[in-house]
Amino acid sequence: MNRLLLAIGALLLPLAVRAADPPRPNVVVILADDLGWTDLACYGSDLHETPHLDRLARDGMKFTQNYSACTVCSPTRAALLTGKYPARLHITDWIPGAMPDNPKLLVPDWTKALPTTETTIARLFQDAGYATASIGKWHLGGEASYPEKFGFDVNVAGTDKAQPPGYFAPWKIPTLSEGKAGDYLTDRLTDEAEKFIERSKDKPFFLYLAHFAVHTPVQGRPDLVAKYKAKVKAGMTHTNAAYAAMVESLDASVGRVRAKLADLKLADRTVVVFASDNGGRIPTTSNRPLRYGKASAYEGGVRVPLVVHWPGVTKPASVSDAPVITMDLFPTLAEVAGLRVPAGKDPPGRDGVSLVPVLRGTGGLVRTELFWHYPHHQHYQQGGTMPYGAIRSGDFKLVEFFNDMRVELYDIKKDIGEEHDLAAARPELVRKLRDRLHAWREEVGAQMPTPNPKYDPARPEYTPPAKAKK
């Protein structure tokens, strides 16, 4: 009899252990659109009020050298969801992109929708029994490539569009029920996020809240616009009152989501991540001391905020200077939640590195290189780039412009504003970094632009916009 009881106990022990396991963490990823590196108060803004994001940074970890996977939106969103470089996915521009009238180079035949063969981080969560929702901007293809095809149970407001017709109802977004006249879109998306959290409170959930804010059109709530008009003073870095109002509404959304988590007693087991898809647009905002902004080849185009709060793990008010990038969120969140990442020839998350050691404070990153590949044209943006590739290796960043294959080299640690081109003075380093950049392009199968047989060298490629300020 004793042996029988021991045998039964041995069989039941794994069940008892599993019953004692802590609940799986919820994950909330909040992605802003076109939010610049210095647009939050905790990142140095002298105008914008962001108390809730400042608090998130005080509660968790702020990254000072976080990079978006691309200088424009769609590629970064694809990279976040798949953990792969945009160059590997061949999703290398905002969808559908735009060409100048007389380009020297023709863009490659790139992919204009996220392939349904790709395994997203949402699919991993869904397969693990999580409730999943995509609320807000999608911009990764038409109906055949909407969020429901990629592991999201819920899609609210996600379409193929890059921006809303406006931030005040009527919004005319087919995947979002219409609001009352005067309703504000950022607030409405937050309403939907709160509803999803309420519905999912009894099971683990993954929420991807991808705000349209602060993308154009620049439309803030009138009460907040008036507030910032009264606050703007000469000499400030940030001076756009309507944009500041949009930033405050975005910040309020983060506060409301965290308050809902607290009300439902879910805050202690919910990881909250906040980031932006690319740098701030000039002249809507300023990214100083960074050079230029959205759509540029420089730091202002790709260095963006990242704040992570992992309750009980991240040290409050901790700061990381590690150079990290969008793709790192995939393996990080997979590890945080204990998700199984499929193996294979082209596994998801392959281009990211888990930030868990950094978040725990137990180690750093072994990776020393980051890459960008943009074989497209941004002739219509102030400070916008023409086709280019770039590598950051240690503290040095090399940019190669495909039109004439010239290069620029900067010491980012000493020259954050990229004002001093070292290419002529450091030819051996240029050769080394250039060779590595070219080898990486081969490794990921990056598509290159090709010469335009109709290019007319007697004409400009495009008529540039007004000269941008750095």
C-alpha positions in Angstrom: 0.0 0.0 0.0 2.8 2.4 0.9 4.5 1.7 -2.5 1.2 2.4 -4.2 0.8 5.7 -2.4 4.3 6.7 -3.3 3.7 5.9 -6.9 0.5 8.0 -7.0 2.3 10.8 -5.2 5.1 10.7 -7.8 2.5 11.0 -10.6 0.7 13.9 -8.9 3.8 15.8 -8.0 4.3 17.4 -11.5 0.6 18.6 -11.4 1.2 20.1 -8.0 4.3 21.9 -9.2 2.6 23.2 -12.2 -0.3 24.4 -10.1 2.2 26.3 -8.0 3.8 28.0 -11.0 3.4 31.8 -11.1 0.9 33.1 -13.6 2.3 33.8 -17.0 3.1 37.5 -17.6 0.9 39.7 -19.7 2.7 41.8 -22.3 1.7 45.3 -23.5 3.7 46.8 -26.4 2.8 50.5 -27.1 4.2 51.8 -30.3 4.2 55.5 -31.2 4.4 56.7 -34.8 7.1 59.3 -35.7 8.0 60.1 -32.1 11.4 61.6 -31.9 14.2 60.7 -29.5 13.9 63.9 -27.4 10.1 64.2 -27.6 9.5 62.9 -24.1 10.3 64.9 -21.0 12.4 62.0 -19.6 14.4 62.2 -22.8 15.0 65.9 -22.6 12.0 67.8 -24.1 11.8 71.3 -22.9 8.1 71.7 -23.8 6.3 68.4 -23.9 4.7 67.1 -20.7 4.8 63.3 -20.4 4.3 62.4 -16.7 3.0 58.9 -17.3 5.9 57.9 -19.6 8.3 59.6 -17.2 6.9 57.4 -14.5 7.2 54.3 -16.7 10.9 55.2 -17.0 11.2 55.7 -13.2 9.6 52.3 -12.7 11.6 50.5 -15.3 14.5 50.8 -17.7 15.2 53.6 -20.2 17.4 52.9 -23.2 19.4 55.8 -24.5 20.7 54.1 -27.7 17.7 52.3 -29.0 17.3 52.2 -32.8 14.4 51.6 -35.1 14.9 49.0 -37.8 14.3 51.6 -40.5 14.0 55.3 -40.9 10.3 54.9 -42.0 7.4 53.0 -40.5 6.3 49.8 -42.3 9.7 48.1 -42.3 10.1 48.8 -38.5 6.7 47.3 -37.8 7.5 44.2 -39.8 10.8 43.9 -38.0 9.1 44.2 -34.6 6.6 41.5 -35.4 9.0 39.0 -36.9 12.3 39.8 -35.3 13.9 40.0 -38.7 15.8 42.8 -40.5 13.7 44.6 -43.1 16.3 43.8 -45.7 15.8 40.1 -45.0 12.0 40.5 -45.3 12.4 42.7 -48.5 10.0 45.1 -46.7 12.3 48.1 -47.0 10.0 51.2 -47.4 6.8 52.6 -46.1 4.0 50.9 -48.1 3.7 51.6 -51.0 6.5 54.2 -51.1 7.1 56.9 -53.7 9.6 57.6 -56.5 11.1 60.9 -57.7 10.5 62.0 -61.3 14.0 61.5 -62.5 15.7 58.9 -60.2 19.3 57.9 -60.9 18.5 54.5 -59.4 15.4 52.3 -59.6 14.1 50.6 -56.5 14.1 46.8 -56.4 11.0 44.7 -56.7 10.4 44.8 -52.9 7.6 43.2 -50.9 4.6 45.5 -50.1 2.8 43.3 -47.6 3.9 41.1 -44.7 3.8 37.5 -46.0 1.4 35.3 -44.2 4.2 32.7 -44.1 6.0 34.7 -41.5 5.6 33.7 -37.9 5.0 36.8 -35.7 5.5 37.3 -32.0 1.7 37.5 -31.8 1.4 34.0 -33.2 3.7 32.7 -30.6 1.6 34.2 -27.8 -1.6 33.0 -29.4 -0.3 29.5 -29.7 0.7 29.6 -26.0 -2.9 30.3 -25.1 -2.7 34.1 -24.8 -5.5 36.5 -25.9 -4.0 38.8 -28.5 -5.1 42.1 -29.9 -3.7 44.6 -32.4 -5.2 48.0 -31.8 -4.3 51.0 -34.0 -2.0 51.4 -37.0 -1.1 48.3 -39.0 0.2 49.4 -42.4 1.6 46.1 -43.5 -0.7 45.3 -46.5 -4.3 45.0 -47.5 -7.1 42.8 -46.1 -5.2 39.6 -47.1 -2.4 40.7 -44.7 -4.5 42.2 -41.8 -3.6 41.4 -38.2 -6.0 38.4 -38.0 -3.7 36.6 -40.4 -0.8 36.9 -38.0 -1.9 35.6 -34.7 -4.1 38.5 -33.5 -7.6 37.5 -32.2 -8.7 41.2 -32.4 -8.0 43.9 -35.0 -9.2 47.4 -34.1 -8.4 50.2 -36.6 -5.7 48.3 -38.4 -5.7 48.8 -42.2 -3.2 49.3 -45.1 -3.2 53.0 -44.5 -0.2 55.0 -43.2 -2.2 57.6 -41.3 -5.8 58.4 -40.3 -7.8 60.9 -42.4 -7.9 62.9 -39.2 -7.8 62.6 -35.4 -11.3 63.8 -34.8 -14.4 61.7 -35.6 -15.6 60.9 -38.1 -12.4 58.9 -38.7 -13.6 56.9 -41.7 -11.5 53.9 -40.7 -13.3 50.7 -41.9 -12.0 48.5 -39.0 -13.0 51.0 -36.3 -16.6 51.8 -35.5 -17.3 55.5 -35.9 -17.2 57.9 -33.0 -19.3 60.9 -32.2 -18.3 64.3 -33.7 -15.3 65.7 -31.8 -14.1 62.3 -30.4 -10.3 62.1 -30.4 -8.7 59.1 -32.0 -5.9 58.5 -29.5 -8.5 58.5 -26.7 -10.7 56.1 -28.6 -7.9 53.6 -29.2 -7.2 53.7 -25.5 -10.8 53.0 -24.8 -10.5 49.9 -27.0 -7.3 48.8 -25.2 -9.0 49.1 -21.9 -11.9 47.0 -23.1 -9.6 44.3 -24.3 -7.7 44.2 -21.0 -11.0 44.0 -19.1 -12.2 41.1 -21.3 -8.9 39.3 -21.0 -8.2 39.8 -17.3 -8.8 36.1 -16.5 -6.2 34.8 -18.9 -2.8 35.9 -20.1 -2.9 38.5 -22.9 -0.6 40.2 -25.5 -1.7 43.7 -26.5 -0.1 45.5 -29.4 -1.3 49.1 -29.1 0.1 50.9 -32.2 -1.0 54.5 -32.0 -1.3 56.6 -35.1 0.0 59.5 -32.9 2.1 61.5 -33.4 2.0 61.0 -37.2 0.5 63.7 -39.4 -2.0 65.3 -39.7 -0.9 67.4 -36.7 -4.1 67.7 -34.8 -4.2 68.0 -31.0 -7.2 68.4 -28.8 -8.1 72.2 -28.7 -7.8 72.4 -24.9 -4.3 71.0 -25.0 -3.2 73.1 -28.0 -4.2 76.2 -26.1 -2.3 75.0 -23.1 1.0 74.6 -25.1 0.5 77.8 -27.0 0.7 79.6 -23.7 3.7 77.6 -22.6 5.9 78.0 -25.7 8.8 80.4 -25.2 11.6 81.7 -27.4 14.7 79.6 -27.4 12.9 76.3 -26.8 13.9 73.2 -28.8 10.3 72.1 -29.1 7.8 74.8 -30.2 4.9 73.1 -32.0 1.9 73.5 -29.7 -0.4 71.2 -31.7 2.3 68.5 -31.8 2.9 68.9 -28.0 -0.8 68.4 -27.5 -0.6 65.1 -29.5 2.3 64.0 -27.4 0.4 64.7 -24.2 -2.6 62.6 -25.4 -0.2 59.8 -26.3 1.2 60.0 -22.8 -2.2 60.0 -21.2 -3.0 56.8 -23.1 0.0 55.1 -21.4 -1.3 56.3 -18.1 -4.8 55.0 -18.7 -3.5 51.6 -19.7 -1.3 51.3 -16.7 -4.2 52.5 -14.4 -6.5 49.8 -15.9 -3.9 47.2 -15.2 -3.6 48.5 -11.6 -7.4 48.5 -11.1 -7.6 44.9 -12.2 -4.6 43.9 -10.0 -2.7 42.9 -13.1 0.1 45.5 -13.0 2.5 43.3 -11.0 2.5 40.7 -13.7 2.3 42.8 -16.8 5.4 43.8 -18.9 4.9 47.2 -20.5 7.1 48.2 -23.5 7.0 51.7 -25.1 8.9 52.6 -28.3 8.6 54.5 -31.6 8.8 53.2 -35.2 11.2 55.9 -36.5 12.6 59.3 -35.6 10.6 62.5 -35.4 9.5 64.3 -38.6 11.1 67.6 -39.4 9.8 70.3 -39.2 7.0 69.0 -37.1 9.4 68.4 -34.2 13.1 68.7 -33.5 15.5 65.8 -32.7 18.4 68.0 -31.6 21.2 67.2 -30.8 20.6 64.4 -33.3 21.0 65.2 -37.0 17.8 65.5 -39.0 14.9 63.2 -38.4 12.4 60.8 -40.0 13.5 59.5 -43.4 17.1 60.6 -43.0 20.2 58.4 -43.0 21.4 59.9 -39.7 20.7 59.4 -36.0 17.6 61.6 -36.0 16.0 59.1 -38.4 16.5 56.0 -36.4 17.4 56.7 -32.8 14.1 56.6 -30.8 12.8 56.1 -27.2 12.5 52.7 -25.6 11.2 52.1 -22.1 10.6 48.7 -20.6 9.0 48.0 -17.2 9.2 44.3 -16.1 7.7 44.3 -12.6 10.0 42.8 -10.0 12.9 42.5 -12.5 13.9 45.8 -14.0 15.6 48.0 -11.4 13.6 51.2 -11.0 15.0 54.3 -12.8 17.7 52.2 -14.4 19.3 53.4 -17.7 21.0 51.3 -20.4 23.4 52.8 -22.9 23.5 49.5 -24.9 22.9 49.9 -28.6 19.7 47.9 -29.2 17.3 47.7 -32.1 13.7 46.9 -33.0 14.2 43.2 -33.7 15.5 42.6 -30.1 11.9 42.9 -28.8 11.0 39.5 -30.4 13.4 37.3 -28.6 13.2 39.4 -25.5 9.4 39.0 -25.1 9.6 35.4 -26.1 12.0 34.7 -23.3 10.1 36.9 -20.8 6.9 34.8 -21.4 8.7 31.5 -21.8 7.5 31.0 -25.4 8.8 28.4 -27.7 10.3 29.9 -30.8 10.1 27.6 -33.8 13.4 26.4 -35.2 14.1 26.0 -38.9 16.0 27.4 -41.9 14.5 30.9 -41.4 13.3 31.1 -37.8 11.5 34.1 -36.5 13.5 36.4 -34.2 16.7 35.5 -35.9 18.0 39.0 -36.2 17.3 40.1 -32.6 19.2 39.6 -29.4 17.3 39.0 -26.1 17.6 42.0 -23.8 16.7 39.9 -20.7 20.3 40.0 -19.3 20.3 43.8 -19.6 16.8 44.1 -18.1 17.8 41.8 -15.2 21.1 43.7 -14.7 23.0 40.4 -15.0 24.9 41.0 -18.2 25.3 43.0 -21.4 25.0 42.3 -25.1 27.5 40.2 -27.1 26.5 41.9 -30.3 28.6 44.8 -31.6 27.0 45.6 -35.0 23.8 47.0 -36.2 22.7 47.5 -39.9 20.3 49.5 -42.0 19.3 49.1 -45.6 17.1 51.6 -47.5 17.2 51.2 -51.3 14.5 53.9 -51.7 14.0 57.6 -52.0 12.9 60.2 -49.4 13.0 63.2 -51.6 9.8 64.6 -50.2 10.9 64.8 -46.6 13.0 67.6 -45.1 16.4 66.0 -44.4 15.2 62.9 -46.3 17.7 60.5 -47.8 18.3 58.9 -51.1 19.2 55.2 -51.3 21.7 54.2 -48.6 23.0 51.5 -46.3 24.6 51.9 -42.9 26.5 50.0 -40.2 27.1 50.9 -36.6 30.1 48.9 -35.2 31.0 49.8 -31.7 31.0 53.6 -31.5 31.5 54.1 -35.2 28.8 54.5 -37.9 29.5 54.3 -41.6 26.9 55.4 -44.1 27.1 54.4 -47.8 25.0 56.3 -50.3 24.1 54.2 -53.4 23.8 57.0 -55.9 27.5 57.5 -56.1 28.7 55.0 -53.5 30.3 57.7 -51.4 30.7 57.1 -47.7 30.6 59.0 -44.5 32.1 57.9 -41.1 31.2 59.2 -37.7 32.2 58.5 -34.1 28.8 58.5 -32.5 30.1 58.5 -29.0 32.1 61.7 -29.4 29.9 63.2 -32.2 26.3 62.5 -31.5 25.2 65.2 -34.0 27.3 63.6 -36.8 29.0 66.8 -37.7 32.5 65.6 -38.3 32.9 63.1 -41.2 36.0 61.0 -40.5 36.0 59.0 -43.8 39.0 60.8 -45.3 41.0 60.5 -42.1 40.3 56.8 -41.3 40.5 55.0 -44.7 41.4 51.6 -43.1 38.4 51.7 -40.8 36.2 52.8 -43.8 37.4 49.8 -45.8 36.8 47.4 -42.8 33.3 48.7 -42.1 32.3 48.9 -45.8 33.4 45.3 -46.4 31.4 44.2 -43.4 28.3 46.1 -44.6 28.6 44.5 -48.0 29.0 41.0 -46.5 25.9 41.5 -44.3 23.9 42.5 -47.4 24.9 39.2 -49.0 24.0 37.3 -45.8 20.5 38.6 -45.5 19.8 38.7 -49.3 19.3 42.5 -49.4 17.9 43.9 -52.6 19.9 46.6 -54.3 18.6 49.4 -56.5 19.6 49.3 -60.2 20.6 52.1 -62.7 17.7 53.9 -64.4 18.2 53.7 -68.2 16.0 56.8 -68.5 17.8 58.9 -66.0 18.6 62.4 -67.4 21.8 63.8 -65.7 20.9 67.2 -67.1 17.9 67.3 -64.8 17.7 67.1 -61.0 16.4 63.8 -59.6 13.8 65.8 -57.7 12.9 69.3 -56.5 14.0 69.4 -52.9 11.8 70.8 -50.1 12.9 73.7 -48.1 16.2 73.2 -46.4 15.8 71.4 -43.1 17.3 72.5 -39.8 19.3 70.0 -37.9 
